[in-house]
Amino acid sequence: MRVLVAEDDPKVRRHLVQALVAAGHAVDEACDGDEALWLLGEADYQAAVLDVGLPGRDGISVTRSMRAMGRSLPILLATARGDLRDKITGLDAGADDYLVKPFSTEELLARLRALQRRGRPDAEQILRVEDLEIDIRARTASRGGIEISLTNREFALLEVLAEASPRPVSKTTLVERVWDRHFDSGTNVLNVYVNYLRNKIDRPGSPPLLHTLRGIGFALRLERP
């Protein structure tokens, strides 16, 4: 998923970004609350990690603004303030979870996974398109019972396509969900990764599922005669 990390300490921010990228997420970063609020309004994020003590607008103010705009993305507040009253203030502002510094990146990743599951019914943890099965929780995929080895980026692409199936997904949506804001739209990287994915799921002898729709985008579905 695409995550925004807003943290004013460069060392901490870099550490969090590296951990999230290593876990397969696309990550944008902000160093103050105004930049965080602007980015959250510009892109389709699936989660945000906000430091409470951000310069300018603090994390709680950003959270309140997002909820006032009707945005429901999961928000995790991170702060050195461990006082119960601060936690209550953050949660009442609309945050979904709260981490007290210092915390491990493993705990952060676990809490983000929990927030993902919370927003997705158990029935949607397994996505199926014909004989292709995607386990969101385990981050595995198989076709016809045969496991498919996917990179983090390939899995992220497949997840977005499977969630929309049989509807097509535009190139813009795929880029917004899978890459960060520094993605160069002038490159053919998206097409390259779609071809990687197609070669893995559309094996010889199996009907193709991943289709390119010229001028529209891509669709994961069985094209019936």
CYANA upper distance limits for C-alpha pairs under 8 A (distance plus 0.5 A):
  1 MET  CA     24 GLY  CA      8.29
  1 MET  CA     25 HIS  CA      5.64
  1 MET  CA     26 ALA  CA      6.68
  1 MET  CA     45 TYR  CA      8.06
  1 MET  CA     46 GLN  CA      6.38
  1 MET  CA     47 ALA  CA      8.21
  1 MET  CA    156 ALA  CA      7.30
  1 MET  CA    177 ARG  CA      6.78
  1 MET  CA    178 VAL  CA      6.93
  2 ARG  CA     25 HIS  CA      6.29
  2 ARG  CA     26 ALA  CA      5.06
  2 ARG  CA     27 VAL  CA      6.20
  2 ARG  CA     28 ASP  CA      8.27
  2 ARG  CA     44 ASP  CA      8.16
  2 ARG  CA     45 TYR  CA      5.65
  2 ARG  CA     46 GLN  CA      6.02
  2 ARG  CA     47 ALA  CA      7.36
  2 ARG  CA    176 GLU  CA      8.12
  2 ARG  CA    177 ARG  CA      6.01
  2 ARG  CA    178 VAL  CA      6.65
  2 ARG  CA    179 TRP  CA      7.65
  2 ARG  CA    180 ASP  CA      7.66
  3 VAL  CA     25 HIS  CA      7.36
  3 VAL  CA     26 ALA  CA      6.70
  3 VAL  CA     27 VAL  CA      5.39
  3 VAL  CA     28 ASP  CA      6.91
  3 VAL  CA     45 TYR  CA      6.15
  3 VAL  CA     46 GLN  CA      6.54
  3 VAL  CA     47 ALA  CA      5.47
  3 VAL  CA     48 ALA  CA      5.94
  3 VAL  CA     49 VAL  CA      7.98
  4 LEU  CA     27 VAL  CA      6.26
  4 LEU  CA     28 ASP  CA      5.40
  4 LEU  CA     29 GLU  CA      6.14
  4 LEU  CA     30 ALA  CA      7.99
  4 LEU  CA     36 ALA  CA      8.20
  4 LEU  CA     40 LEU  CA      8.17
  4 LEU  CA     45 TYR  CA      7.35
  4 LEU  CA     47 ALA  CA      7.11
  4 LEU  CA     48 ALA  CA      5.15
  4 LEU  CA     49 VAL  CA      6.65
  4 LEU  CA     50 LEU  CA      8.48
  5 VAL  CA     13 ARG  CA      7.65
  5 VAL  CA     16 LEU  CA      8.13
  5 VAL  CA     17 VAL  CA      7.61
  5 VAL  CA     27 VAL  CA      7.58
  5 VAL  CA     28 ASP  CA      6.78
  5 VAL  CA     29 GLU  CA      5.27
  5 VAL  CA     30 ALA  CA      6.77
  5 VAL  CA     48 ALA  CA      6.52
  5 VAL  CA     49 VAL  CA      5.36
  5 VAL  CA     50 LEU  CA      6.63
  6 ALA  CA     13 ARG  CA      7.93
  6 ALA  CA     29 GLU  CA      6.17
  6 ALA  CA     30 ALA  CA      5.01
  6 ALA  CA     31 CYS  CA      6.11
  6 ALA  CA     32 ASP  CA      7.11
  6 ALA  CA     33 GLY  CA      7.77
  6 ALA  CA     36 ALA  CA      6.58
  6 ALA  CA     48 ALA  CA      8.28
  6 ALA  CA     49 VAL  CA      6.71
  6 ALA  CA     50 LEU  CA      5.35
  6 ALA  CA     51 ASP  CA      6.53
  6 ALA  CA     54 LEU  CA      8.13
  7 GLU  CA     12 VAL  CA      7.76
  7 GLU  CA     13 ARG  CA      5.94
  7 GLU  CA     29 GLU  CA      8.21
  7 GLU  CA     30 ALA  CA      6.94
  7 GLU  CA     31 CYS  CA      5.71
  7 GLU  CA     32 ASP  CA      7.39
  7 GLU  CA     50 LEU  CA      7.03
  7 GLU  CA     51 ASP  CA      5.78
  7 GLU  CA     54 LEU  CA      7.04
  8 ASP  CA     13 ARG  CA      7.63
  8 ASP  CA     30 ALA  CA      8.10
  8 ASP  CA     31 CYS  CA      4.92
  8 ASP  CA     32 ASP  CA      6.57
  8 ASP  CA     51 ASP  CA      8.21
  8 ASP  CA     54 LEU  CA      6.52
  8 ASP  CA     55 PRO  CA      7.71
  9 ASP  CA     13 ARG  CA      6.49
  9 ASP  CA     31 CYS  CA      8.06
 10 PRO  CA     14 ARG  CA      6.48
 10 PRO  CA     31 CYS  CA      8.35
 11 LYS  CA     15 HIS  CA      6.74
 12 VAL  CA     16 LEU  CA      6.74
 13 ARG  CA     17 VAL  CA      6.61
 13 ARG  CA     29 GLU  CA      8.13
 14 ARG  CA     18 GLN  CA      6.60
 15 HIS  CA     19 ALA  CA      6.82
 16 LEU  CA     20 LEU  CA      6.72
 16 LEU  CA    105 THR  CA      7.27
 17 VAL  CA     21 VAL  CA      6.56
 17 VAL  CA     27 VAL  CA      6.97
 17 VAL  CA     28 ASP  CA      8.49
 17 VAL  CA     29 GLU  CA      8.11
 18 GLN  CA     22 ALA  CA      6.55
 19 ALA  CA     23 ALA  CA      6.80
 19 ALA  CA    105 THR  CA      7.00
 20 LEU  CA     24 GLY  CA      7.09
 20 LEU  CA     25 HIS  CA      6.03
 20 LEU  CA     26 ALA  CA      8.12
 20 LEU  CA     27 VAL  CA      7.55
 20 LEU  CA    109 LEU  CA      7.82
 21 VAL  CA     25 HIS  CA      5.44
 21 VAL  CA     26 ALA  CA      6.62
 21 VAL  CA     27 VAL  CA      7.08
 23 ALA  CA    109 LEU  CA      8.47
 23 ALA  CA    152 ASN  CA      7.95
 24 GLY  CA    152 ASN  CA      5.12
 24 GLY  CA    153 ARG  CA      6.93
 24 GLY  CA    156 ALA  CA      8.12
 25 HIS  CA    152 ASN  CA      8.21
 25 HIS  CA    156 ALA  CA      8.48
 25 HIS  CA    178 VAL  CA      7.96
 26 ALA  CA    177 ARG  CA      8.12
 26 ALA  CA    178 VAL  CA      6.17
 26 ALA  CA    179 TRP  CA      5.59
 26 ALA  CA    180 ASP  CA      5.80
 27 VAL  CA    179 TRP  CA      8.04
 27 VAL  CA    180 ASP  CA      5.99
 28 ASP  CA    180 ASP  CA      6.06
 28 ASP  CA    181 ARG  CA      6.93
 29 GLU  CA     36 ALA  CA      8.30
 30 ALA  CA     35 GLU  CA      6.31
 30 ALA  CA     36 ALA  CA      5.87
 31 CYS  CA     35 GLU  CA      7.53
 31 CYS  CA     36 ALA  CA      7.99
 31 CYS  CA     54 LEU  CA      7.82
 31 CYS  CA     55 PRO  CA      8.33
 32 ASP  CA     36 ALA  CA      6.78
 32 ASP  CA     54 LEU  CA      5.70
 32 ASP  CA     55 PRO  CA      5.55
 32 ASP  CA     56 GLY  CA      6.73
 32 ASP  CA     57 ARG  CA      7.63
 32 ASP  CA     58 ASP  CA      8.26
 33 GLY  CA     37 LEU  CA      6.62
 33 GLY  CA     54 LEU  CA      6.07
 33 GLY  CA     55 PRO  CA      6.63
 33 GLY  CA     56 GLY  CA      6.06
 33 GLY  CA     57 ARG  CA      4.89
 33 GLY  CA     58 ASP  CA      6.04
 33 GLY  CA     59 GLY  CA      6.98
 33 GLY  CA     62 VAL  CA      6.92
 34 ASP  CA     38 TRP  CA      6.73
 34 ASP  CA     56 GLY  CA      6.80
 34 ASP  CA     57 ARG  CA      6.35
 34 ASP  CA     62 VAL  CA      8.47
 35 GLU  CA     39 LEU  CA      6.65
 36 ALA  CA     40 LEU  CA      6.61
 36 ALA  CA     62 VAL  CA      8.04
 37 LEU  CA     41 GLY  CA      6.77
 37 LEU  CA     62 VAL  CA      6.48
 37 LEU  CA     65 SER  CA      8.40
 37 LEU  CA     66 MET  CA      8.16
 38 TRP  CA     42 GLU  CA      6.79
 39 LEU  CA     43 ALA  CA      6.67
 40 LEU  CA     44 ASP  CA      7.80
 40 LEU  CA     45 TYR  CA      7.42
 40 LEU  CA     66 MET  CA      8.48
 43 ALA  CA    176 GLU  CA      7.22
 44 ASP  CA    176 GLU  CA      6.78
 44 ASP  CA    177 ARG  CA      7.24
 45 TYR  CA     73 LEU  CA      7.61
 45 TYR  CA    176 GLU  CA      8.48
 45 TYR  CA    177 ARG  CA      7.61
 46 GLN  CA     73 LEU  CA      6.23
 46 GLN  CA     74 PRO  CA      7.38
 46 GLN  CA    177 ARG  CA      8.46
 47 ALA  CA     73 LEU  CA      6.05
 47 ALA  CA     74 PRO  CA      5.33
 47 ALA  CA     75 ILE  CA      6.36
 47 ALA  CA     76 LEU  CA      8.29
 47 ALA  CA    112 LEU  CA      8.23
 48 ALA  CA     73 LEU  CA      7.97
 48 ALA  CA     74 PRO  CA      6.94
 48 ALA  CA     75 ILE  CA      5.38
 48 ALA  CA     76 LEU  CA      6.68
 49 VAL  CA     75 ILE  CA      6.54
 49 VAL  CA     76 LEU  CA      5.34
 49 VAL  CA     77 LEU  CA      6.38
 49 VAL  CA     78 ALA  CA      7.43
 50 LEU  CA     59 GLY  CA      5.86
 50 LEU  CA     75 ILE  CA      7.76
 50 LEU  CA     76 LEU  CA      6.76
 50 LEU  CA     77 LEU  CA      5.42
 50 LEU  CA     78 ALA  CA      6.43
 51 ASP  CA     58 ASP  CA      7.99
 51 ASP  CA     59 GLY  CA      5.96
 51 ASP  CA     77 LEU  CA      6.28
 51 ASP  CA     78 ALA  CA      5.16
 51 ASP  CA     79 THR  CA      6.11
 52 VAL  CA     58 ASP  CA      5.94
 52 VAL  CA     59 GLY  CA      4.55
 52 VAL  CA     60 ILE  CA      6.47
 52 VAL  CA     77 LEU  CA      6.71
 52 VAL  CA     78 ALA  CA      6.50
 52 VAL  CA     79 THR  CA      5.82
 53 GLY  CA     58 ASP  CA      5.92
 53 GLY  CA     59 GLY  CA      6.93
 53 GLY  CA     79 THR  CA      7.30
 54 LEU  CA     58 ASP  CA      5.05
 54 LEU  CA     59 GLY  CA      6.55
 57 ARG  CA     61 SER  CA      6.28
 57 ARG  CA     62 VAL  CA      6.83
 58 ASP  CA     62 VAL  CA      6.83
 59 GLY  CA     63 THR  CA      6.64
 59 GLY  CA     77 LEU  CA      7.39
 60 ILE  CA     64 ARG  CA      6.71
 60 ILE  CA     77 LEU  CA      8.33
 60 ILE  CA     89 THR  CA      8.39
 60 ILE  CA     90 GLY  CA      6.21
 60 ILE  CA     93 ALA  CA      6.87
 60 ILE  CA     95 ALA  CA      8.45
 61 SER  CA     65 SER  CA      6.70
 61 SER  CA     93 ALA  CA      8.39
 62 VAL  CA     66 MET  CA      6.72
 63 THR  CA     67 ARG  CA      6.79
 63 THR  CA     75 ILE  CA      7.82
 63 THR  CA     93 ALA  CA      6.80
 63 THR  CA     94 GLY  CA      6.68
 63 THR  CA     95 ALA  CA      6.96
 64 ARG  CA     68 ALA  CA      6.57
 64 ARG  CA     93 ALA  CA      5.76
 64 ARG  CA     94 GLY  CA      6.86
 65 SER  CA     69 MET  CA      6.80
 66 MET  CA     70 GLY  CA      7.02
 66 MET  CA     71 ARG  CA      5.88
 66 MET  CA     72 SER  CA      8.24
 67 ARG  CA     71 ARG  CA      5.84
 67 ARG  CA     72 SER  CA      7.18
 67 ARG  CA     94 GLY  CA      6.96
 74 PRO  CA     95 ALA  CA      7.80
 74 PRO  CA     96 ASP  CA      6.42
 74 PRO  CA    115 LEU  CA      7.05
 74 PRO  CA    116 GLN  CA      8.43
 75 ILE  CA     94 GLY  CA      8.35
 75 ILE  CA     95 ALA  CA      5.60
 75 ILE  CA     96 ASP  CA      5.89
 75 ILE  CA     97 ASP  CA      7.30
 76 LEU  CA     95 ALA  CA      6.53
 76 LEU  CA     96 ASP  CA      6.34
 76 LEU  CA     97 ASP  CA      5.30
 76 LEU  CA     98 TYR  CA      6.10
 76 LEU  CA     99 LEU  CA      7.77
 76 LEU  CA    112 LEU  CA      8.46
 77 LEU  CA     90 GLY  CA      7.74
 77 LEU  CA     95 ALA  CA      7.10
 77 LEU  CA     97 ASP  CA      6.84
 77 LEU  CA     98 TYR  CA      5.31
 77 LEU  CA     99 LEU  CA      6.64
 78 ALA  CA     98 TYR  CA      6.45
 78 ALA  CA     99 LEU  CA      5.21
 78 ALA  CA    100 VAL  CA      6.33
 78 ALA  CA    101 LYS  CA      7.22
 79 THR  CA     98 TYR  CA      8.47
 79 THR  CA     99 LEU  CA      7.02
 79 THR  CA    100 VAL  CA      5.69
 79 THR  CA    101 LYS  CA      6.08
 80 ALA  CA    100 VAL  CA      5.99
 80 ALA  CA    101 LYS  CA      5.18
 80 ALA  CA    102 PRO  CA      7.61
 81 ARG  CA     86 ASP  CA      7.26
 81 ARG  CA    100 VAL  CA      7.07
 81 ARG  CA    101 LYS  CA      8.17
 82 GLY  CA     86 ASP  CA      7.59
 82 GLY  CA     87 LYS  CA      7.75
 82 GLY  CA    100 VAL  CA      6.34
 83 ASP  CA     87 LYS  CA      7.12
 84 LEU  CA     88 ILE  CA      6.74
 85 ARG  CA     89 THR  CA      6.66
 86 ASP  CA     90 GLY  CA      6.75
 87 LYS  CA     91 LEU  CA      6.67
 87 LYS  CA     98 TYR  CA      7.28
 88 ILE  CA     92 ASP  CA      6.40
 89 THR  CA     93 ALA  CA      6.64
 90 GLY  CA     94 GLY  CA      7.31
 90 GLY  CA     95 ALA  CA      6.36
 90 GLY  CA     98 TYR  CA      8.17
 91 LEU  CA     95 ALA  CA      5.17
 91 LEU  CA     96 ASP  CA      6.97
 91 LEU  CA     97 ASP  CA      7.51
 91 LEU  CA     98 TYR  CA      8.10
 96 ASP  CA    115 LEU  CA      8.17
 97 ASP  CA    111 ARG  CA      8.36
 99 LEU  CA    103 PHE  CA      7.53
 99 LEU  CA    108 LEU  CA      8.28
103 PHE  CA    107 GLU  CA      7.33
103 PHE  CA    108 LEU  CA      7.92
104 SER  CA    108 LEU  CA      7.06
105 THR  CA    109 LEU  CA      6.63
106 GLU  CA    110 ALA  CA      6.64
107 GLU  CA    111 ARG  CA      6.61
108 LEU  CA    112 LEU  CA      6.75
109 LEU  CA    113 ARG  CA      6.70
110 ALA  CA    114 ALA  CA      6.72
111 ARG  CA    115 LEU  CA      6.71
112 LEU  CA    116 GLN  CA      6.71
113 ARG  CA    117 ARG  CA      6.77
113 ARG  CA    137 ARG  CA      8.48
114 ALA  CA    118 ARG  CA      6.58
115 LEU  CA    119 GLY  CA      6.90
116 GLN  CA    120 ARG  CA      6.94
117 ARG  CA    121 PRO  CA      7.60
117 ARG  CA    122 ASP  CA      8.11
117 ARG  CA    125 GLN  CA      8.17
117 ARG  CA    137 ARG  CA      8.22
120 ARG  CA    124 GLU  CA      6.60
120 ARG  CA    125 GLN  CA      7.47
121 PRO  CA    125 GLN  CA      7.45
125 GLN  CA    135 ASP  CA      6.58
125 GLN  CA    136 ILE  CA      5.76
125 GLN  CA    137 ARG  CA      6.68
126 ILE  CA    133 GLU  CA      7.34
126 ILE  CA    134 ILE  CA      6.13
126 ILE  CA    135 ASP  CA      5.15
126 ILE  CA    136 ILE  CA      6.61
126 ILE  CA    137 ARG  CA      8.49
127 LEU  CA    133 GLU  CA      6.28
127 LEU  CA    134 ILE  CA      5.50
127 LEU  CA    135 ASP  CA      7.00
127 LEU  CA    136 ILE  CA      7.99
127 LEU  CA    162 ALA  CA      7.05
127 LEU  CA    163 GLU  CA      7.67
128 ARG  CA    132 LEU  CA      6.09
128 ARG  CA    133 GLU  CA      5.06
128 ARG  CA    134 ILE  CA      6.80
128 ARG  CA    162 ALA  CA      7.85
129 VAL  CA    133 GLU  CA      7.10
129 VAL  CA    162 ALA  CA      7.43
129 VAL  CA    165 SER  CA      7.82
129 VAL  CA    220 LEU  CA      7.96
129 VAL  CA    221 ARG  CA      7.01
130 GLU  CA    221 ARG  CA      8.14
130 GLU  CA    222 LEU  CA      7.72
131 ASP  CA    143 ARG  CA      5.97
131 ASP  CA    144 GLY  CA      5.75
131 ASP  CA    145 GLY  CA      8.42
132 LEU  CA    141 ALA  CA      7.81
132 LEU  CA    142 SER  CA      6.33
132 LEU  CA    143 ARG  CA      4.78
132 LEU  CA    144 GLY  CA      7.07
132 LEU  CA    201 ILE  CA      8.42
133 GLU  CA    141 ALA  CA      6.09
133 GLU  CA    142 SER  CA      5.85
133 GLU  CA    143 ARG  CA      6.68
134 ILE  CA    139 ARG  CA      7.78
134 ILE  CA    140 THR  CA      6.46
134 ILE  CA    141 ALA  CA      4.93
134 ILE  CA    142 SER  CA      7.19
134 ILE  CA    159 GLU  CA      7.93
134 ILE  CA    162 ALA  CA      8.50
135 ASP  CA    139 ARG  CA      5.99
135 ASP  CA    140 THR  CA      5.77
135 ASP  CA    141 ALA  CA      6.67
136 ILE  CA    140 THR  CA      7.52
136 ILE  CA    159 GLU  CA      8.07
139 ARG  CA    155 PHE  CA      7.81
140 THR  CA    147 GLU  CA      8.07
140 THR  CA    148 ILE  CA      7.98
140 THR  CA    149 SER  CA      8.35
140 THR  CA    150 LEU  CA      8.39
140 THR  CA    155 PHE  CA      8.44
141 ALA  CA    147 GLU  CA      6.42
141 ALA  CA    148 ILE  CA      5.98
141 ALA  CA    149 SER  CA      8.00
141 ALA  CA    150 LEU  CA      8.33
142 SER  CA    146 ILE  CA      5.60
142 SER  CA    147 GLU  CA      4.55
142 SER  CA    148 ILE  CA      5.57
143 ARG  CA    147 GLU  CA      7.02
143 ARG  CA    148 ILE  CA      7.60
143 ARG  CA    201 ILE  CA      7.44
148 ILE  CA    200 LYS  CA      7.26
148 ILE  CA    201 ILE  CA      7.67
149 SER  CA    200 LYS  CA      8.34
150 LEU  CA    154 GLU  CA      6.18
150 LEU  CA    155 PHE  CA      6.30
150 LEU  CA    197 LEU  CA      8.36
151 THR  CA    155 PHE  CA      6.65
152 ASN  CA    156 ALA  CA      6.71
153 ARG  CA    157 LEU  CA      6.81
153 ARG  CA    178 VAL  CA      7.54
153 ARG  CA    193 TYR  CA      8.49
154 GLU  CA    158 LEU  CA      6.68
154 GLU  CA    193 TYR  CA      7.22
154 GLU  CA    194 VAL  CA      8.28
154 GLU  CA    196 TYR  CA      8.13
154 GLU  CA    197 LEU  CA      6.54
155 PHE  CA    159 GLU  CA      6.55
156 ALA  CA    160 VAL  CA      6.94
156 ALA  CA    178 VAL  CA      6.66
157 LEU  CA    161 LEU  CA      6.80
157 LEU  CA    174 LEU  CA      7.42
157 LEU  CA    178 VAL  CA      7.03
157 LEU  CA    194 VAL  CA      8.25
158 LEU  CA    162 ALA  CA      6.43
158 LEU  CA    197 LEU  CA      8.13
159 GLU  CA    163 GLU  CA      6.56
160 VAL  CA    164 ALA  CA      6.98
160 VAL  CA    174 LEU  CA      7.68
160 VAL  CA    177 ARG  CA      8.08
161 LEU  CA    165 SER  CA      6.55
161 LEU  CA    168 PRO  CA      8.13
161 LEU  CA    169 VAL  CA      7.06
161 LEU  CA    218 PHE  CA      8.24
161 LEU  CA    219 ALA  CA      7.00
161 LEU  CA    220 LEU  CA      6.33
162 ALA  CA    166 PRO  CA      8.29
162 ALA  CA    220 LEU  CA      6.80
164 ALA  CA    168 PRO  CA      7.36
164 ALA  CA    169 VAL  CA      7.41
165 SER  CA    219 ALA  CA      7.15
165 SER  CA    220 LEU  CA      6.02
165 SER  CA    221 ARG  CA      6.71
166 PRO  CA    219 ALA  CA      6.95
166 PRO  CA    220 LEU  CA      6.48
166 PRO  CA    221 ARG  CA      5.67
167 ARG  CA    219 ALA  CA      6.71
167 ARG  CA    220 LEU  CA      8.18
168 PRO  CA    213 LEU  CA      8.31
168 PRO  CA    216 ILE  CA      7.85
168 PRO  CA    217 GLY  CA      6.84
168 PRO  CA    218 PHE  CA      5.85
168 PRO  CA    219 ALA  CA      4.73
168 PRO  CA    220 LEU  CA      7.79
169 VAL  CA    173 THR  CA      7.03
169 VAL  CA    174 LEU  CA      7.42
169 VAL  CA    216 ILE  CA      8.01
169 VAL  CA    217 GLY  CA      6.00
169 VAL  CA    218 PHE  CA      5.87
169 VAL  CA    219 ALA  CA      6.60
170 SER  CA    174 LEU  CA      6.95
170 SER  CA    216 ILE  CA      6.22
170 SER  CA    217 GLY  CA      4.71
170 SER  CA    218 PHE  CA      6.97
171 LYS  CA    175 VAL  CA      6.68
171 LYS  CA    190 LEU  CA      8.28
171 LYS  CA    216 ILE  CA      8.12
171 LYS  CA    217 GLY  CA      5.72
171 LYS  CA    218 PHE  CA      7.90
172 THR  CA    176 GLU  CA      6.65
173 THR  CA    177 ARG  CA      6.62
174 LEU  CA    178 VAL  CA      6.41
174 LEU  CA    179 TRP  CA      8.40
175 VAL  CA    179 TRP  CA      5.78
175 VAL  CA    180 ASP  CA      8.30
175 VAL  CA    183 PHE  CA      8.21
175 VAL  CA    190 LEU  CA      7.93
176 GLU  CA    180 ASP  CA      7.54
176 GLU  CA    181 ARG  CA      8.18
179 TRP  CA    183 PHE  CA      6.72
188 ASN  CA    192 VAL  CA      6.79
189 VAL  CA    193 TYR  CA      6.77
190 LEU  CA    194 VAL  CA      6.66
191 ASN  CA    195 ASN  CA      6.67
192 VAL  CA    196 TYR  CA      6.81
193 TYR  CA    197 LEU  CA      6.67
194 VAL  CA    198 ARG  CA      6.52
195 ASN  CA    199 ASN  CA      6.60
196 TYR  CA    200 LYS  CA      7.09
197 LEU  CA    201 ILE  CA      6.83
198 ARG  CA    202 ASP  CA      6.00
198 ARG  CA    210 LEU  CA      6.50
199 ASN  CA    203 ARG  CA      7.12
201 ILE  CA    209 LEU  CA      8.18
201 ILE  CA    210 LEU  CA      8.47
202 ASP  CA    206 SER  CA      6.76
202 ASP  CA    207 PRO  CA      7.40
202 ASP  CA    208 PRO  CA      5.61
202 ASP  CA    209 LEU  CA      6.95
202 ASP  CA    210 LEU  CA      7.78
203 ARG  CA    208 PRO  CA      8.33
207 PRO  CA    222 LEU  CA      7.75
208 PRO  CA    222 LEU  CA      7.22
208 PRO  CA    223 GLU  CA      8.41
209 LEU  CA    219 ALA  CA      8.36
209 LEU  CA    220 LEU  CA      5.81
209 LEU  CA    221 ARG  CA      5.37
209 LEU  CA    222 LEU  CA      5.60
209 LEU  CA    223 GLU  CA      7.92
210 LEU  CA    218 PHE  CA      7.60
210 LEU  CA    219 ALA  CA      6.37
210 LEU  CA    220 LEU  CA      5.13
210 LEU  CA    221 ARG  CA      6.99
211 HIS  CA    218 PHE  CA      6.09
211 HIS  CA    219 ALA  CA      5.76
211 HIS  CA    220 LEU  CA      6.85
211 HIS  CA    221 ARG  CA      8.06
212 THR  CA    217 GLY  CA      6.61
212 THR  CA    218 PHE  CA      5.11
212 THR  CA    219 ALA  CA      7.13
213 LEU  CA    217 GLY  CA      5.70
213 LEU  CA    218 PHE  CA      5.98
213 LEU  CA    219 ALA  CA      7.71
